Amino acid sequence: GRRKRKVMKRTAPRSTLRKIIKKHKPQLRLAANTDLLFESFFIFSFFPLLKVHLNFIAFLHRLAEEARTNAFADKSKIVKPEHTIAAAKVIMHFEYF
Amino acid sequence: PLQPPGPKAVPKRPGASRRKPREPKIASSLIKKIFSHYVKMPVTRDAFKIVEKCCERYFKQLSDDLEAYSSHAGRKTVEMADLEVLMRRQGLVTDKMPMNVLIERYLPLEYRKLLIPVAISGNKVMPSK
């Protein structure tokens, strides 16, 4: 039969994301604070934090796939630190160079 | 029975009592959840620690990039466009993989509704072009 799909809750920790960016870049602002009242009105307004969250998930997705590939190549049935470290090297390289 | 309050308080380790201003971090439970969802195989505890470290580095790099993009555009505010540019550069957004597809793939409905206005109409497909 079909595998039961586990639903992953992906609520974005928006205030944490904001704080993290603020920690690194105190003077940097993020457009359009997502005030709930305004969300329905400003459909077209900007929600960069949601996209930051999206980028973060995509990053973890890539990292996970790469780590998994490394574990396979290593004939390991479990992801070990070295698989993750090697994955990170590749991913960081991919993303930013 | 309830313990008497006060004198029998747990002896605190020196230094543990003062609450340090915590560094903002993504909850490790969330990182673990997302990572395990995609890795689809067991992960050692130490490997998860590495993943967390990677996340910290990722956010540092991300902040640097966002600052670079917005200041390049003469702004002090990060806008959606900056993230689009970033994701193009990361190879996440391409001609074959538009932003909206990524949004649909990664974000729950309530966020999709905010980011992709046409999704608001539910099943009805609105002309998107």
Backbone of each chain as ProteinMPNN parsed JSONL, in Angstrom:
{"seq_chain_A": "GRRKRKVMKRTAPRSTLRKIIKKHKPQLRLAANTDLLFESFFIFSFFPLLKVHLNFIAFLHRLAEEARTNAFADKSKIVKPEHTIAAAKVIMHFEYF", "coords_chain_A": {"N_chain_A": [[0.831, -1.214, 0.0], [0.194, 2.356, 0.033], [2.648, 4.508, 1.331], [2.236, 5.898, 4.485], [1.775, 9.266, 4.707], [3.649, 11.443, 6.556], [2.681, 14.344, 8.066], [4.403, 17.259, 7.918], [4.87, 19.825, 10.084], [5.313, 23.11, 9.273], [5.66, 25.635, 10.345], [6.844, 28.867, 10.285], [9.457, 30.101, 12.265], [9.194, 33.062, 12.751], [9.892, 35.328, 14.318], [12.204, 34.503, 15.52], [13.842, 34.11, 13.311], [14.043, 36.724, 12.462], [15.398, 37.823, 14.646], [17.817, 36.458, 14.513], [18.942, 37.388, 12.146], [19.14, 40.01, 12.815], [20.997, 39.858, 14.822], [23.314, 39.27, 13.387], [23.397, 41.342, 11.532], [22.88, 44.193, 12.652], [21.929, 46.633, 11.705], [20.4, 46.149, 9.558], [17.28, 46.053, 7.92], [14.143, 44.353, 7.66], [11.736, 44.101, 5.197], [8.263, 44.973, 5.524], [6.756, 44.092, 8.198], [5.058, 41.329, 9.462], [2.232, 41.948, 10.352], [-0.603, 40.607, 11.653], [-3.155, 41.671, 11.208], [-2.832, 43.109, 8.932], [-2.152, 41.354, 7.01], [-4.121, 40.189, 5.416], [-4.939, 42.326, 3.978], [-2.793, 43.424, 2.609], [-2.002, 41.731, 0.334], [-0.214, 41.686, -1.664], [1.981, 42.679, -0.549], [5.25, 42.619, 0.925], [6.896, 39.729, 2.113], [9.507, 39.009, 3.269], [10.574, 37.472, 5.31], [9.251, 35.061, 5.289], [10.237, 34.041, 3.002], [12.861, 33.814, 3.705], [12.619, 31.796, 5.51], [11.718, 29.806, 3.798], [13.997, 29.53, 2.245], [15.703, 28.555, 4.141], [14.565, 26.051, 4.749], [14.899, 24.847, 2.276], [17.642, 24.805, 2.204], [18.208, 22.997, 4.315], [17.031, 20.776, 3.218], [18.67, 20.247, 1.004], [21.069, 19.787, 2.326], [20.393, 17.531, 3.798], [19.861, 15.674, 1.764], [22.334, 15.48, 0.58], [23.888, 14.54, 2.691], [22.703, 12.098, 3.087], [23.291, 10.851, 0.668], [26.051, 10.669, 0.986], [26.174, 8.925, 3.167], [25.115, 6.621, 2.025], [27.044, 6.134, 0.048], [29.038, 5.43, 1.689], [28.231, 3.087, 2.553], [26.736, 3.043, 4.834], [24.143, 2.72, 7.221], [23.201, 4.651, 8.657], [23.19, 8.139, 9.282], [26.131, 9.736, 9.857], [28.323, 11.976, 11.732], [30.511, 12.627, 10.024], [29.455, 12.322, 7.482], [27.69, 14.367, 7.384], [29.324, 16.565, 7.725], [30.891, 16.476, 5.413], [28.858, 16.822, 3.583], [28.022, 19.394, 4.218], [30.203, 20.884, 3.41], [30.101, 20.634, 0.641], [27.534, 21.692, 0.132], [27.585, 24.338, 1.145], [29.464, 25.348, -0.495], [28.226, 25.083, -2.994], [26.106, 26.834, -2.608], [27.087, 29.348, -2.327], [29.105, 30.059, -4.046]], "CA_chain_A": [[0.0, 0.0, 0.0], [0.934, 3.603, -0.014], [3.23, 4.885, 2.607], [1.488, 6.956, 5.148], [2.514, 10.523, 4.697], [3.66, 12.194, 7.802], [2.563, 15.766, 7.773], [5.406, 18.03, 8.631], [4.432, 21.183, 10.366], [6.424, 23.951, 8.853], [5.445, 27.014, 10.75], [8.106, 29.593, 10.303], [9.735, 30.848, 13.496], [9.557, 34.341, 12.145], [10.591, 36.284, 15.189], [13.566, 33.995, 15.696], [14.583, 34.43, 12.089], [14.329, 38.157, 12.499], [16.426, 38.069, 15.662], [19.104, 35.935, 14.05], [19.494, 38.317, 11.157], [19.483, 41.23, 13.547], [22.245, 39.608, 15.536], [24.434, 39.379, 12.454], [23.371, 42.646, 10.853], [21.955, 44.989, 13.481], [21.356, 47.801, 11.035], [19.619, 45.713, 8.406], [15.849, 45.913, 8.19], [13.402, 43.459, 6.772], [10.523, 44.797, 4.772], [6.927, 44.506, 5.873], [6.505, 43.257, 9.361], [3.8, 40.645, 9.163], [1.162, 42.2, 11.303], [-1.719, 39.756, 11.206], [-4.268, 42.473, 10.71], [-2.565, 43.648, 7.61], [-1.825, 40.314, 6.048], [-5.186, 39.972, 4.436], [-5.082, 43.509, 3.131], [-1.649, 43.618, 1.722], [-1.657, 40.442, -0.264], [0.953, 41.836, -2.53], [3.126, 43.265, 0.15], [6.413, 41.748, 0.955], [7.098, 38.904, 3.283], [10.842, 38.423, 3.097], [10.901, 36.467, 6.321], [8.733, 33.769, 4.845], [11.171, 33.528, 2.004], [14.049, 33.388, 4.442], [12.25, 30.474, 6.031], [11.729, 28.92, 2.625], [15.398, 29.286, 1.89], [16.258, 27.726, 5.213], [14.092, 24.672, 4.544], [15.561, 24.342, 1.074], [19.024, 24.525, 2.614], [18.223, 21.743, 5.082], [16.696, 19.717, 2.266], [19.901, 19.949, 0.257], [22.043, 19.213, 3.256], [19.927, 16.18, 4.127], [20.048, 14.794, 0.604], [23.768, 15.273, 0.388], [24.355, 13.689, 3.794], [22.158, 10.776, 2.783], [24.12, 10.318, -0.413], [27.346, 10.312, 1.57], [25.997, 7.732, 3.993], [24.973, 5.523, 1.068], [28.35, 5.875, -0.565], [29.858, 4.871, 2.748], [27.525, 1.844, 2.924], [26.281, 3.198, 6.207], [22.681, 2.787, 7.303], [22.889, 5.755, 9.564], [23.958, 9.338, 8.948], [27.104, 10.052, 10.897], [28.818, 13.354, 11.632], [31.38, 12.869, 8.875], [28.617, 12.46, 6.289], [27.092, 15.694, 7.434], [30.383, 17.559, 7.514], [31.212, 16.463, 3.986], [27.7, 17.41, 2.9], [28.032, 20.834, 4.452], [31.238, 21.487, 2.577], [29.576, 20.7, -0.725], [26.365, 22.568, 0.068], [27.993, 25.723, 1.339], [30.16, 25.72, -1.717], [27.182, 25.238, -4.008], [25.191, 27.937, -2.421], [27.622, 30.703, -2.256], [30.204, 30.389, -4.945]], "C_chain_A": [[0.863, 1.26, 0.0], [1.478, 3.944, 1.35], [2.422, 6.017, 3.211], [2.347, 8.217, 5.187], [2.467, 11.185, 6.049], [3.599, 13.67, 7.444], [3.587, 16.52, 8.601], [4.882, 19.443, 8.849], [5.602, 22.121, 10.07], [6.2, 25.409, 9.185], [6.784, 27.722, 10.875], [8.301, 30.304, 11.637], [10.177, 32.258, 13.138], [10.319, 35.274, 13.064], [12.026, 35.817, 15.45], [14.41, 34.315, 14.474], [14.999, 35.891, 12.08], [15.467, 38.464, 13.478], [17.799, 37.593, 15.199], [19.741, 36.903, 13.061], [19.924, 39.613, 11.84], [20.801, 41.072, 14.298], [23.446, 39.799, 14.6], [24.537, 40.764, 11.825], [22.401, 43.573, 11.566], [21.263, 46.127, 12.723], [20.444, 47.427, 9.868], [18.153, 45.549, 8.784], [15.226, 44.937, 7.214], [12.064, 44.096, 6.457], [9.283, 44.14, 5.365], [6.863, 43.534, 7.038], [5.124, 42.62, 9.189], [2.805, 40.797, 10.298], [-0.08, 41.465, 10.808], [-2.87, 40.537, 10.606], [-4.071, 42.883, 9.266], [-2.37, 42.571, 6.553], [-2.892, 40.166, 4.976], [-5.337, 41.157, 3.491], [-3.965, 43.616, 2.111], [-1.165, 42.297, 1.162], [-0.362, 40.554, -1.056], [2.15, 42.438, -1.813], [4.193, 42.212, 0.382], [6.525, 40.961, 2.248], [8.451, 38.219, 3.197], [11.138, 37.335, 4.12], [10.39, 35.085, 5.942], [9.665, 33.17, 3.817], [12.503, 33.136, 2.63], [13.8, 31.976, 4.987], [12.273, 29.426, 4.911], [13.155, 28.543, 2.24], [16.06, 28.355, 2.908], [15.823, 26.264, 5.041], [14.791, 24.056, 3.337], [17.015, 23.983, 1.375], [19.102, 23.188, 3.354], [17.905, 20.548, 4.187], [17.946, 19.284, 1.492], [20.923, 19.255, 1.134], [21.675, 17.763, 3.575], [20.179, 15.226, 2.961], [21.515, 14.467, 0.394], [24.329, 14.35, 1.474], [23.915, 12.248, 3.571], [22.978, 10.094, 1.69], [25.472, 9.856, 0.128], [27.254, 9.044, 2.405], [25.872, 6.498, 3.1], [26.316, 5.124, 0.482], [29.274, 5.175, 0.42], [29.299, 3.519, 3.208], [27.088, 1.875, 4.382], [24.763, 3.302, 6.225], [22.227, 3.935, 8.194], [23.755, 6.954, 9.185], [24.853, 9.708, 10.121], [27.638, 11.471, 10.707], [29.647, 13.602, 10.371], [30.58, 13.028, 7.574], [28.031, 13.861, 6.212], [28.133, 16.777, 7.168], [30.737, 17.65, 6.037], [30.085, 17.104, 3.186], [27.721, 18.924, 3.019], [29.049, 21.532, 3.564], [30.734, 21.669, 1.158], [28.45, 21.731, -0.828], [26.745, 24.032, 0.185], [28.689, 26.228, 0.083], [29.173, 26.011, -2.835], [26.46, 26.555, -3.88], [25.841, 29.284, -2.614], [28.818, 30.977, -3.154], [29.873, 30.094, -6.394]], "O_chain_A": [[2.092, 1.205, -0.03], [0.848, 3.699, 2.379], [1.993, 6.949, 2.531], [3.49, 8.206, 5.645], [1.402, 11.449, 6.607], [4.373, 14.164, 6.625], [3.62, 16.421, 9.827], [4.507, 20.145, 7.91], [6.718, 21.935, 10.556], [6.515, 26.3, 8.397], [7.723, 27.221, 11.495], [7.415, 31.027, 12.091], [11.357, 32.602, 13.209], [11.274, 35.931, 12.648], [12.941, 36.63, 15.583], [15.559, 34.74, 14.595], [16.129, 36.244, 11.744], [16.369, 39.249, 13.185], [18.814, 38.24, 15.459], [20.934, 37.194, 13.14], [20.934, 40.22, 11.485], [21.602, 42.001, 14.399], [24.451, 40.405, 14.969], [25.632, 41.285, 11.615], [21.252, 43.727, 11.152], [20.151, 46.528, 13.066], [19.8, 48.289, 9.269], [17.824, 44.983, 9.826], [15.715, 44.727, 6.104], [11.356, 44.568, 7.346], [9.254, 42.945, 5.66], [6.91, 42.316, 6.865], [4.157, 43.287, 8.821], [2.582, 39.88, 11.089], [-0.541, 41.68, 9.687], [-3.482, 40.118, 9.623], [-5.021, 42.987, 8.49], [-2.418, 42.844, 5.354], [-2.594, 40.037, 3.788], [-5.8, 41.015, 2.359], [-4.183, 43.863, 0.925], [-0.075, 41.819, 1.476], [0.455, 39.635, -1.098], [3.2, 42.671, -2.413], [4.012, 41.04, 0.05], [6.275, 41.482, 3.335], [8.532, 36.997, 3.068], [11.867, 36.386, 3.831], [11.021, 34.071, 6.239], [9.862, 31.956, 3.763], [13.188, 32.236, 2.143], [14.662, 31.099, 4.923], [12.784, 28.318, 5.078], [13.459, 27.386, 1.951], [16.865, 27.491, 2.56], [16.639, 25.352, 5.175], [15.217, 22.902, 3.368], [17.545, 22.994, 0.869], [19.956, 22.353, 3.056], [18.44, 19.456, 4.373], [18.225, 18.093, 1.354], [21.553, 18.274, 0.738], [22.537, 16.886, 3.616], [20.653, 14.106, 3.155], [21.884, 13.336, 0.075], [25.153, 13.48, 1.191], [24.663, 11.306, 3.834], [23.308, 8.912, 1.785], [25.967, 8.788, -0.231], [28.142, 8.193, 2.358], [26.458, 5.455, 3.39], [26.673, 3.947, 0.427], [30.172, 4.427, 0.033], [29.827, 2.894, 4.128], [27.077, 0.851, 5.066], [24.169, 3.909, 5.334], [21.038, 4.142, 8.437], [24.918, 6.795, 8.812], [24.381, 9.958, 11.231], [27.435, 12.088, 9.661], [29.514, 14.642, 9.725], [30.978, 13.774, 6.68], [27.897, 14.451, 5.14], [27.867, 17.767, 6.486], [30.867, 18.74, 5.478], [30.329, 17.838, 2.229], [27.471, 19.642, 2.051], [28.801, 22.616, 3.036], [30.915, 22.724, 0.551], [28.417, 22.538, -1.757], [26.277, 24.866, -0.59], [28.519, 27.374, -0.334], [29.261, 27.027, -3.524], [26.23, 27.281, -4.847], [25.192, 30.247, -3.023], [29.469, 32.014, -3.03], [30.703, 30.32, -7.275]]}, "seq_chain_B": "PLQPPGPKAVPKRPGASRRKPREPKIASSLIKKIFSHYVKMPVTRDAFKIVEKCCERYFKQLSDDLEAYSSHAGRKTVEMADLEVLMRRQGLVTDKMPMNVLIERYLPLEYRKLLIPVAISGNKVMPSK", "coords_chain_B": {"N_chain_B": [[2.911, 14.325, 48.393], [3.371, 17.853, 48.713], [6.45, 19.561, 48.32], [8.082, 21.459, 50.785], [8.423, 24.904, 50.206], [11.186, 27.078, 49.457], [13.75, 26.794, 51.669], [14.569, 24.273, 50.817], [15.485, 24.466, 48.284], [16.832, 23.602, 45.094], [20.268, 23.141, 45.004], [22.172, 25.428, 43.295], [24.384, 25.314, 40.553], [27.439, 27.113, 40.486], [27.31, 30.045, 38.591], [25.404, 29.065, 36.94], [23.112, 30.217, 37.627], [22.712, 32.862, 36.874], [21.004, 34.329, 34.291], [21.972, 34.199, 31.072], [21.872, 36.463, 28.326], [20.251, 34.95, 25.805], [21.527, 33.639, 22.795], [19.945, 34.204, 19.73], [18.427, 31.481, 18.2], [17.478, 28.951, 15.915], [15.126, 26.631, 16.995], [16.395, 23.567, 18.144], [14.866, 21.365, 17.936], [13.179, 21.895, 15.809], [14.974, 22.075, 13.687], [15.899, 19.496, 13.7], [13.577, 18.132, 13.103], [12.923, 19.006, 10.493], [15.227, 18.28, 9.098], [15.34, 15.475, 9.509], [13.033, 14.78, 8.213], [13.696, 15.056, 5.541], [16.001, 13.543, 5.241], [15.47, 10.928, 5.676], [16.546, 8.671, 6.898], [18.144, 7.029, 9.719], [19.825, 9.215, 12.017], [22.765, 10.078, 13.671], [23.248, 11.321, 17.013], [25.387, 13.093, 17.241], [25.711, 13.826, 14.605], [23.466, 15.366, 14.228], [24.155, 17.505, 15.793], [26.149, 18.604, 14.258], [24.611, 19.4, 12.109], [23.145, 21.443, 13.304], [25.183, 23.282, 13.802], [25.847, 23.86, 11.181], [23.567, 25.196, 10.419], [23.797, 27.526, 11.877], [26.003, 28.656, 10.657], [24.987, 28.899, 8.131], [23.017, 30.884, 8.497], [24.599, 33.052, 9.143], [25.991, 33.462, 6.787], [23.833, 33.921, 5.118], [22.837, 36.322, 6.166], [24.956, 38.038, 5.612], [24.852, 37.965, 2.814], [22.303, 38.982, 2.271], [22.559, 41.55, 3.205], [24.502, 42.444, 1.459], [23.148, 42.342, -1.01], [20.959, 44.086, -0.635], [22.218, 46.464, 0.001], [23.586, 46.845, -2.273], [21.56, 47.525, -3.947], [21.095, 49.966, -2.975], [19.658, 50.167, -0.623], [18.514, 49.919, 2.817], [16.932, 48.083, 3.635], [15.772, 44.791, 3.507], [14.267, 43.287, 0.796], [11.697, 41.398, -0.9], [12.635, 40.934, -3.454], [15.369, 40.759, -3.157], [15.673, 38.3, -1.992], [14.81, 36.69, -3.997], [16.79, 37.071, -5.898], [18.935, 36.055, -4.472], [18.165, 33.358, -4.233], [18.179, 32.601, -6.837], [20.845, 32.786, -7.352], [21.752, 30.813, -5.722], [20.927, 28.719, -7.102], [18.509, 27.631, -6.625], [16.158, 28.775, -7.522], [15.25, 28.619, -10.793], [14.853, 28.838, -14.39], [13.336, 26.653, -14.933], [12.443, 26.034, -12.498], [10.504, 27.87, -10.993], [10.007, 30.517, -8.555], [7.442, 30.316, -7.378], [6.851, 27.599, -7.508], [8.686, 26.543, -5.769], [7.77, 27.704, -3.429], [5.318, 26.453, -3.188], [6.195, 23.906, -2.816], [7.615, 23.927, -0.425], [6.365, 25.445, 1.573], [3.707, 25.717, 4.0], [0.105, 25.839, 3.5], [-1.037, 28.231, 4.561], [0.979, 30.083, 4.363], [1.57, 29.986, 1.716], [-0.649, 31.139, 0.699], [-0.227, 33.751, 1.32], [2.02, 34.423, -0.103], [1.622, 33.629, -2.714], [-0.705, 34.991, -4.428], [-2.73, 33.926, -6.143], [-3.335, 31.463, -5.188], [-5.198, 31.758, -3.299], [-7.768, 31.426, -4.135], [-8.417, 28.829, -3.738], [-9.34, 25.763, -5.113], [-9.924, 26.717, -7.548], [-8.476, 27.683, -10.528], [-6.824, 30.466, -11.275], [-6.22, 32.739, -13.961], [-2.86, 32.961, -14.31], [-1.109, 34.396, -15.699]], "CA_chain_B": [[2.875, 15.583, 49.174], [4.173, 18.95, 48.152], [7.679, 19.884, 49.044], [8.07, 22.827, 51.329], [9.197, 25.828, 49.357], [12.222, 27.877, 50.121], [15.086, 26.32, 52.041], [15.021, 23.057, 50.141], [15.688, 24.737, 46.866], [17.918, 22.841, 44.488], [21.51, 23.924, 44.994], [22.54, 25.785, 41.92], [25.798, 25.348, 40.229], [27.866, 28.521, 40.33], [27.33, 30.517, 37.205], [24.22, 28.615, 36.222], [21.937, 30.943, 38.078], [22.51, 34.091, 36.112], [20.553, 34.0, 32.951], [22.667, 34.947, 30.032], [21.013, 36.762, 27.177], [20.469, 33.833, 24.892], [21.704, 33.894, 21.376], [18.789, 33.71, 18.989], [18.728, 30.264, 17.448], [16.344, 28.129, 15.533], [14.986, 25.52, 17.936], [17.029, 22.373, 17.584], [13.806, 20.397, 17.597], [12.687, 22.197, 14.457], [16.031, 21.679, 12.758], [15.887, 18.034, 13.693], [12.356, 17.679, 12.426], [13.017, 19.26, 9.05], [16.324, 17.482, 8.549], [14.954, 14.049, 9.463], [11.999, 14.612, 7.188], [14.297, 14.934, 4.214], [17.119, 12.609, 5.161], [14.788, 9.627, 5.563], [17.259, 7.555, 7.518], [18.564, 7.426, 11.073], [20.914, 10.194, 12.125], [23.329, 10.035, 15.025], [23.104, 12.551, 17.788], [26.477, 14.01, 16.883], [25.456, 14.359, 13.268], [22.498, 16.456, 14.401], [24.884, 18.669, 16.315], [26.801, 19.217, 13.104], [23.56, 20.086, 11.342], [22.865, 22.708, 13.983], [26.315, 24.179, 13.518], [25.705, 24.276, 9.787], [22.487, 26.171, 10.363], [24.332, 28.801, 12.358], [26.849, 29.207, 9.589], [24.088, 29.261, 7.04], [22.384, 32.174, 8.768], [25.604, 34.098, 9.065], [26.214, 33.686, 5.363], [22.611, 34.508, 4.576], [22.773, 37.722, 6.579], [25.959, 38.751, 4.808], [24.375, 38.084, 1.439], [21.152, 39.879, 2.19], [23.073, 42.902, 3.343], [25.189, 42.799, 0.215], [22.17, 42.583, -2.081], [20.148, 45.276, -0.432], [23.042, 47.675, -0.085], [23.899, 47.006, -3.692], [20.417, 48.216, -4.533], [20.989, 51.26, -2.321], [18.639, 50.118, 0.421], [18.911, 49.338, 4.094], [15.858, 47.145, 3.928], [15.735, 43.596, 2.663], [12.966, 43.102, 0.177], [11.492, 40.095, -1.54], [13.47, 40.817, -4.648], [16.71, 40.337, -2.738], [15.651, 36.863, -1.744], [14.709, 36.029, -5.305], [18.136, 37.103, -6.476], [19.739, 35.112, -3.698], [17.805, 31.977, -4.551], [18.672, 32.331, -8.189], [22.282, 32.561, -7.266], [21.948, 29.508, -5.086], [20.481, 27.675, -8.023], [17.22, 27.071, -6.206], [15.204, 29.29, -8.489], [15.761, 28.628, -12.162], [13.744, 29.003, -15.33], [12.476, 25.475, -14.825], [11.953, 25.955, -11.115], [10.186, 29.233, -10.555], [9.811, 30.739, -7.124], [6.156, 29.828, -6.898], [6.903, 26.146, -7.339], [9.413, 26.341, -4.505], [6.869, 28.08, -2.343], [4.331, 25.38, -3.05], [6.844, 22.688, -2.348], [8.179, 23.989, 0.916], [5.635, 26.173, 2.606], [2.323, 25.312, 4.237], [-0.9, 26.608, 2.765], [-1.299, 29.594, 5.042], [2.018, 30.977, 3.851], [1.433, 30.04, 0.26], [-1.716, 32.103, 0.416], [0.309, 35.103, 1.43], [3.067, 34.678, -1.079], [1.084, 33.432, -4.06], [-2.092, 35.442, -4.322], [-3.726, 33.147, -6.883], [-3.691, 30.256, -4.446], [-6.266, 32.096, -2.379], [-9.054, 30.981, -4.648], [-8.58, 27.408, -3.506], [-9.155, 24.879, -6.256], [-10.1, 27.459, -8.793], [-7.227, 28.17, -11.102], [-6.995, 31.771, -11.899], [-5.15, 32.996, -14.926], [-1.721, 33.464, -13.552], [-0.234, 35.214, -16.55]], "C_chain_B": [[3.798, 16.642, 48.592], [5.423, 19.188, 48.985], [7.575, 21.286, 49.603], [8.923, 23.746, 50.472], [10.333, 26.467, 50.145], [13.505, 27.134, 50.389], [15.542, 25.1, 51.245], [15.235, 23.255, 48.64], [16.896, 23.961, 46.348], [19.182, 23.687, 44.485], [21.954, 24.191, 43.553], [24.038, 25.724, 41.728], [26.229, 26.801, 40.067], [27.873, 28.903, 38.843], [26.083, 30.116, 36.456], [23.004, 29.464, 36.553], [21.674, 32.191, 37.234], [22.117, 33.746, 34.692], [21.257, 34.865, 31.932], [21.665, 35.325, 28.949], [21.268, 35.719, 26.092], [20.635, 34.302, 23.453], [20.458, 33.402, 20.638], [19.189, 32.53, 18.105], [17.44, 29.62, 17.03], [16.297, 26.941, 16.493], [15.577, 24.259, 17.336], [15.988, 21.316, 17.234], [13.28, 20.624, 16.185], [13.704, 21.775, 13.404], [16.014, 20.169, 12.583], [14.708, 17.508, 12.877], [12.481, 17.838, 10.908], [14.084, 18.36, 8.435], [15.93, 16.008, 8.447], [13.897, 13.788, 8.402], [12.62, 14.358, 5.82], [15.363, 13.855, 4.13], [16.628, 11.16, 5.102], [15.639, 8.457, 6.025], [17.768, 7.983, 8.887], [19.78, 8.345, 11.049], [21.46, 10.136, 13.547], [23.17, 11.391, 15.7], [24.177, 13.576, 17.407], [26.281, 14.618, 15.504], [24.44, 15.502, 13.343], [23.18, 17.717, 14.926], [25.593, 19.394, 15.174], [25.778, 20.001, 12.273], [23.235, 21.435, 11.977], [23.959, 23.742, 13.745], [26.204, 24.738, 12.108], [24.629, 25.355, 9.669], [22.988, 27.534, 10.823], [25.181, 29.465, 11.279], [26.014, 29.676, 8.417], [23.484, 30.646, 7.279], [23.375, 33.333, 8.743], [25.832, 34.476, 7.602], [25.01, 34.387, 4.722], [22.522, 35.995, 4.915], [23.756, 38.567, 5.778], [25.433, 39.004, 3.401], [23.229, 39.073, 1.321], [21.591, 41.326, 2.325], [23.729, 43.361, 2.045], [24.188, 43.148, -0.886], [21.397, 43.866, -1.876], [21.0, 46.535, -0.524], [23.477, 47.92, -1.527], [22.785, 47.767, -4.396], [20.185, 49.57, -3.862], [19.926, 51.305, -1.239], [19.247, 49.632, 1.731], [17.881, 48.299, 4.52], [15.915, 45.977, 2.959], [14.341, 43.449, 2.084], [12.903, 41.736, -0.497], [12.438, 39.872, -2.703], [14.866, 40.322, -4.293], [16.755, 38.825, -2.534], [15.515, 36.081, -3.039], [16.088, 35.946, -5.961], [19.033, 36.075, -5.79], [19.447, 33.668, -4.116], [18.153, 31.61, -5.979], [20.146, 31.989, -8.135], [22.597, 31.215, -6.626], [21.535, 28.362, -5.997], [19.175, 27.036, -7.598], [16.114, 27.506, -7.147], [15.877, 29.3, -9.851], [14.582, 28.855, -13.098], [12.778, 27.822, -15.233], [11.869, 25.325, -13.439], [11.662, 27.35, -10.61], [9.92, 29.304, -9.056], [8.503, 30.147, -6.613], [6.119, 28.318, -6.685], [7.63, 25.799, -6.034], [8.515, 26.627, -3.313], [5.853, 26.973, -2.106], [4.949, 24.121, -2.481], [7.188, 22.753, -0.864], [7.293, 24.627, 1.987], [4.207, 25.672, 2.778], [1.339, 26.3, 3.61], [-1.048, 28.043, 3.242], [-0.242, 30.586, 4.567], [1.942, 31.093, 2.343], [0.402, 31.087, -0.118], [-1.194, 33.524, 0.435], [1.255, 35.42, 0.293], [2.594, 34.506, -2.521], [-0.395, 33.78, -4.045], [-3.107, 34.557, -5.04], [-4.155, 31.907, -6.112], [-4.849, 30.499, -3.498], [-7.603, 31.529, -2.835], [-9.223, 29.462, -4.547], [-8.358, 26.582, -4.746], [-9.247, 25.617, -7.582], [-8.754, 27.964, -9.3], [-7.488, 29.505, -11.781], [-5.909, 31.981, -12.934], [-3.97, 33.63, -14.233], [-0.803, 34.317, -14.411], [-0.957, 36.471, -17.027]], "O_chain_B": [[4.864, 16.343, 48.052], [5.422, 19.028, 50.206], [7.04, 22.187, 48.958], [10.027, 23.383, 50.067], [10.388, 26.377, 51.372], [14.274, 26.863, 49.468], [16.737, 24.905, 51.021], [15.169, 22.311, 47.852], [17.852, 23.704, 47.081], [19.169, 24.825, 44.015], [22.082, 23.281, 42.734], [24.829, 26.039, 42.617], [25.464, 27.625, 39.566], [28.372, 28.174, 37.986], [25.728, 30.738, 35.455], [21.996, 29.432, 35.847], [20.526, 32.514, 36.929], [22.791, 32.988, 33.996], [21.149, 36.091, 31.936], [20.716, 34.584, 28.689], [22.365, 35.629, 25.54], [19.972, 35.228, 22.985], [19.976, 32.3, 20.899], [20.17, 32.593, 17.363], [16.425, 29.732, 17.717], [17.325, 26.321, 16.766], [15.31, 23.916, 16.184], [16.2, 20.482, 16.354], [12.975, 19.677, 15.459], [13.355, 21.201, 12.372], [16.103, 19.646, 11.472], [14.833, 16.576, 12.082], [12.182, 16.918, 10.146], [13.871, 17.755, 7.384], [16.159, 15.37, 7.42], [13.866, 12.728, 7.777], [12.124, 13.543, 5.041], [15.603, 13.308, 3.054], [17.294, 10.287, 4.546], [15.439, 7.338, 5.553], [17.818, 9.177, 9.182], [20.64, 8.252, 10.173], [20.695, 10.143, 14.512], [22.99, 12.429, 15.063], [23.899, 14.767, 17.271], [26.636, 15.771, 15.262], [24.546, 16.484, 12.609], [22.831, 18.838, 14.554], [25.634, 20.623, 15.128], [26.047, 21.106, 11.803], [23.072, 22.438, 11.283], [23.685, 24.921, 13.518], [26.435, 25.924, 11.871], [24.776, 26.309, 8.904], [22.65, 28.564, 10.238], [25.083, 30.666, 11.03], [26.291, 30.703, 7.797], [23.445, 31.478, 6.372], [23.028, 34.453, 8.368], [25.859, 35.652, 7.241], [25.15, 35.302, 3.911], [22.178, 36.819, 4.068], [23.431, 39.665, 5.325], [25.551, 40.106, 2.867], [23.183, 39.89, 0.402], [21.069, 42.215, 1.651], [23.545, 44.492, 1.594], [24.363, 44.131, -1.606], [21.197, 44.642, -2.81], [20.56, 47.552, -1.061], [23.705, 49.058, -1.939], [23.029, 48.548, -5.316], [19.195, 50.244, -4.146], [19.355, 52.362, -0.968], [20.32, 49.029, 1.763], [17.953, 47.723, 5.606], [16.084, 46.153, 1.752], [13.351, 43.485, 2.814], [13.902, 41.032, -0.64], [12.964, 38.778, -2.906], [15.471, 39.556, -5.043], [17.742, 38.165, -2.86], [16.026, 34.968, -3.171], [16.491, 34.913, -6.495], [19.778, 35.337, -6.434], [20.36, 32.869, -4.323], [18.394, 30.444, -6.29], [20.623, 31.05, -8.773], [23.591, 30.57, -6.959], [21.766, 27.192, -5.696], [18.775, 26.01, -8.149], [15.247, 26.716, -7.521], [16.932, 29.907, -10.038], [13.451, 29.042, -12.651], [11.571, 27.968, -15.424], [10.907, 24.583, -13.24], [12.464, 27.945, -9.89], [9.651, 28.301, -8.395], [8.465, 29.546, -5.539], [5.436, 27.825, -5.788], [7.236, 24.889, -5.305], [8.505, 25.892, -2.326], [5.567, 26.606, -0.966], [4.302, 23.366, -1.755], [7.067, 21.764, -0.141], [7.467, 24.365, 3.177], [3.572, 25.25, 1.812], [1.689, 27.423, 3.247], [-1.17, 28.964, 2.435], [-0.522, 31.771, 4.39], [2.209, 32.148, 1.767], [0.546, 31.813, -1.102], [-1.646, 34.385, -0.32], [1.29, 36.542, -0.211], [3.103, 35.157, -3.434], [-1.233, 32.952, -3.688], [-4.245, 34.448, -4.584], [-5.23, 31.361, -6.362], [-5.42, 29.554, -2.954], [-8.46, 31.193, -2.018], [-10.088, 28.887, -5.208], [-7.305, 26.679, -5.376], [-8.708, 25.178, -8.598], [-7.998, 28.599, -8.565], [-8.269, 29.62, -12.726], [-4.802, 31.459, -12.798], [-4.077, 34.706, -13.643], [0.165, 34.893, -13.915], [-0.378, 37.279, -17.753]]}, "name": "protein", "num_of_chains": 2, "seq": "GRRKRKVMKRTAPRSTLRKIIKKHKPQLRLAANTDLLFESFFIFSFFPLLKVHLNFIAFLHRLAEEARTNAFADKSKIVKPEHTIAAAKVIMHFEYFPLQPPGPKAVPKRPGASRRKPREPKIASSLIKKIFSHYVKMPVTRDAFKIVEKCCERYFKQLSDDLEAYSSHAGRKTVEMADLEVLMRRQGLVTDKMPMNVLIERYLPLEYRKLLIPVAISGNKVMPSK"}
